[in-house]
Amino acid sequence: MMKEEDLPRNVYYGDGSPIEDSVMQYLNELYRQNAVSFSWRERDVLMLNNMMVAHSRNPFVGERKIVVALGNLVRKEMLGTDVTEVGHPHR
C-alpha cells in the first residue's frame, strides 16, 4: 500500500542507502544497554536536553499530563550574560 521510503520505521544513511538490519539490531541493543528507566511517582518532573539525549517512553496505564517548553540554543560562552542579550526572538 505504501512505498518503502514512506514507511514510518525506515532508516537510511546520509547518502540515502538503507541501513542494514544487522546494523539496526546492533544500534537497538546499544540503546537498550544504555537506557535509563525509573518508576514515575505523582508530581514527578523530567527535564532533558533534546539535543543531548535520545528519549522515548515505555507503555503505561493511566492519565498523564505533558507540558513542553522550548528554549533558544545557547552557546557556552553566552552563559552569564544578560538574558535579553541571549537570542531573544523579538530583537
Beta strands, then each sheet from edge to edge (+ up, - down):
end
